[in-house]
Amino acid sequence: MNGLDINVRRKIYAARNGSPGPAALSGLEFHIPEGQLVCLVGPSGCGKTTLLNLIGGLDSDFDGEIAFDAAPADRRIGYMFQTPRLMPWLTVLDNVRLVLDDETDAAARRLLVEMELGDVLDAYPSQLSGGMQRRVALARAFAIEPQLLLLDEPFVSLDAPIADRLRTALLDLWKSRPTTVLFVTHDLREALCLADRIVFLSAGPGRVVHEMPVLLPRPRHADDAAVEAARRRLLAERPGLLAGLDTAADSAGPDRHRAVP
Amino acid sequence: MQPAIGRLPGRLWRWPSGPGLRAISLVLFVALWAAIAALIDSRVLPGPYAVGRSLVGHVADGSLPFHISVTLARVAASFFLAMVIGSAIGIAMGRSRRVDAFFDGWLVIGLNIPALVTIILCYVWFGLGEVAAIVAVALNKIPTVVVTIREGARAVDRDLLQVAQAFRVPRRRRFRQVYLPQLYPYLMASARSGLALIWKIVLVVELLGRSNGVGFQLHVFFQFFDITSILAYTLAFVAVILLIEVFILRPLERRLSGWRS
């Protein structure tokens, strides 16, 4: 295993009338070494979700190659979407069992208990809070023992403390069950919290404009001074980088009331 | 505004759980019937007592249970046939625009052919036999099943199907645990209205071309002007259908929609 190689020369969605529309992705190329956690940061509409769909095999209509060591038949790719997307008619335990090859529930149970969901195994998703639902979705993604884990802004629209706890849960799981992770976000602070490396995408059609390793020691939290300092340094060094980013999410952090030097 | 909306479902739900109210309403109905029958005092409207005595007689000599069971067997066969075929076509039409466009014209024709025409044609084409009777009833019901299930198939949540695709959930499990549960409300609605429609059509089919069953018996009673027996049979049959509703359909629905509560 040597990770994931992505080379998307072109991805075009057909317009409504059938003619080709504008490119969603163009000349997008990067590599994720095995076992690394890479955050993909880019403005809305730059094709982040499109890229995840290509990697996850949900969409195979594109020009380019995505190389991943495991043969397509044995690939185990965990996926966490922007919303939890749990089956409302299945209990928490059954939601996790749904994606497992053997339907024995011992492994699923153990994982859910480890994620502090042991008390709600038989609850339906609608009985859980948004944060708990995300926890179940995270458990589902890890339950298949993925070789690759794709996360598409999974912690948006959550309160900051809940998002922070979920990020901690993600990192704990990743530590105990090592896997290659691609985490998409538009929140630079979140990326700095999580990533071994950050890949920045341009506005659509998306391509890589910058890559940087994150060397801050773990554990990190969104409101750590070190994270904040790294963010400022990056913004100062490359002011154009985040031009298209959702600035609302980016300024909603602890520095909202601080004067910018 | 808010409290009114909040209270509405509660009030709707309390209605059927008032068994006292139901009993009062039922007693009132029988009393009204008895009063009118006594007032008119005619052979064309026997009172509840006469009808009850006739009912006991028909049950005692075994004729009523026999004819009702024959009719129920026909109802079951055509119901099953209509649900399976109608659901399959409905799912196909709801999934694919092309299939929908192709069959939509047929559907409109099917919905608008009078039941009587289908019955006569089936008897003419397939002979005065059991097959013709059951096919005729099923043909009458299939178009309405198709319309309901098509609606359900169109409303299927693609996000959830995408989860199944991303996690490579096996086809069979995907259908049973991800796809089908989304159709349950539509299947239940279809089954409900189907039962009501089918047993009425079965009686017509029996009247026109069978030598047993409730429809045939009603025809015989009509020729002898035996209104008491007609009402006795009607009462018995309505009771049976109600029992099916209470002991089969409602528990089934409760089981299938348990996650909603």
Boltz contact constraints between the chains, C-beta under 6 A:
constraints:
  - contact:
      token1: [A, 56]
      token2: [B, 166]
      max_distance: 6.0
  - contact:
      token1: [A, 58]
      token2: [B, 165]
      max_distance: 6.0
  - contact:
      token1: [A, 58]
      token2: [B, 166]
      max_distance: 6.0
  - contact:
      token1: [A, 79]
      token2: [B, 166]
      max_distance: 6.0
  - contact:
      token1: [A, 85]
      token2: [B, 159]
      max_distance: 6.0
  - contact:
      token1: [A, 85]
      token2: [B, 163]
      max_distance: 6.0
  - contact:
      token1: [A, 88]
      token2: [B, 259]
      max_distance: 6.0
  - contact:
      token1: [A, 89]
      token2: [B, 181]
      max_distance: 6.0
  - contact:
      token1: [A, 89]
      token2: [B, 259]
      max_distance: 6.0
  - contact:
      token1: [A, 98]
      token2: [B, 177]
      max_distance: 6.0
  - contact:
      token1: [A, 99]
      token2: [B, 167]
      max_distance: 6.0
  - contact:
      token1: [A, 124]
      token2: [B, 259]
      max_distance: 6.0
